[in-house]
Amino acid sequence: MKIEENHIQNVNNNDLKSHNDHFDFLSNSLNNKGVDVNNIVKKLQEFQVAIPSWALGAGGTRFGRFSFYGEPSNLEQKIQDVGLIHSLTQTAGAVSLHIPWDIPEDYKAIKEIASGLNIKFDAVNSNTFQDQKNAKESYKYGSLSNTSEAVRQQAIQHNLDVINIGDKLGSKSLTVWLADGSCFPGQNNFQTALQNTENSLKEIYKGLPNDWSMLIEYKPYEPNFYSTVIQDWGTSFMLANACGDKAYSLVDLGHHLPNSNIEQIVSILMLKGKLGGFHFNDSKYGDDDLTVGSIKPYALFLIFNELVYGMQNNPQNPDLAWMIDASHNVKDPLEDLIQSLEAIQEAYAKALLVDQNELKIAQQENDVVKCQEILQNAYRTDVRPLLEKARLNAGGALNPIKAYRSLDVRNELIKERGKNTVATGL
Ligand SMILES: [Mn+2]
């Protein structure tokens, strides 16, 4: 299935007048405050987030998985699904592949499908948290940190293979997330585990093409419940520094202990030029994989405020690899991703409304009340007409969820693919 632009326009027509009214009202009031509305709309149009190849089917928990009908059963269909999301939102212009779940069989064909849908290949992700069929060594007790050199070598080689696959597609970064750690005190020697990991990462780094970056993701717990080798941003930062200039930290929203100040982490990493990637999701308790912005939208806005500040003031930091990293049980995965993209754009637009100069003055004058007012005035602005305008300019849907439902996308996919297809992934 492919959504044509005139189908979207037909759905948009019903809401065009209401959109114009809302947009005119908002842009007038923002223009009066000296905000360059067109510039914000342009920035929203440019902002693209990668969709991970494993989020297009229903996610599962360790208690079970409930299928969503019409799921993509191969990589071609997954990229087509990203294309559907992109045609409606104009925000999902990239896909992030997970190897070995999504190894292309025909590179030329895959690249053609993706470019026909305006989809780029973002970071490729290695997987050493599962044993693969016919693998010689097991990752049960760790991969890059394992006490066995043979296991470490296998894990290093897998990452090099992933780089090779990504290179053929046009990817420019490798994301490494390790499940390595221990479940019980005494199981691991912390120092040996970290040293092994550093040495292994340095071996992978040696195989990185010059124009590539390596993104090192951290997580405090799960699947190991006593210790994780790369548990926090400090450890990731330390390892990235040990590897070299092309290695960066990657922040995943769900990979923090409750109440961690993620906006501060983002800010400091950008100051040091070491924030390379960002994974979006939301959570109430842990790494819950909930829809972005569904639980803590204000926290997301505060994070974006620091990201925007960093993008404007930290030329030492590279462009970030943005990706949604969430997949769960009860929503249509495509609708879930559309909602996530909307929440991301909304937080970004609100952060762009913050008057950084005014905030700086208020901070210098220690006017705490004013600082809060500046942030919250931006946060309380309903920026959705700006998002609509950005999508409209790019040929997308005014209301992507509404368009998805009016075009009956899920039923069309079921007609094409049947009810019993299962996507590879979690
Ligand atoms: Mn992640």
Boltz pocket constraint, residues with backbone or C-beta under 6 A from the ligand:
constraints:
  - pocket:
      binder: B
      contacts: [[A, 177], [A, 217], [A, 252], [A, 279], [A, 325]]
      max_distance: 6.0
